[in-house]
């Protein structure tokens, strides 16, 4: 399933698959949505179907952007597969682990 990024009043909604084949377009859309978001940026993974390690890279890019702009970043409805990848590669310090 193709990935989609939607912006609501205060949340960025992710839908579809966050895979190597889709991640570049998702990153571009997410960065635009990030710029439009309020002071705090909330990313909701509820609509995400499948992930691979490229989703971790995407999140790390968002964390860097968040720090650079001094805006809090929060993840909601993190897929279990994504949390497992984060733990597997030793990145528990990210906000992608429950």
Buried (B, 14 or more C-beta within 10 A) or exposed (E): EEBBBEBEEEBBBBBBBBBEEBBEEBBEBBEEBBEEBEEEBBBBBEBBEBBBBBBBBBBBBBBEBBEEEEBEBEBEEBBEBBBEBBEEEEBEEBBBBE
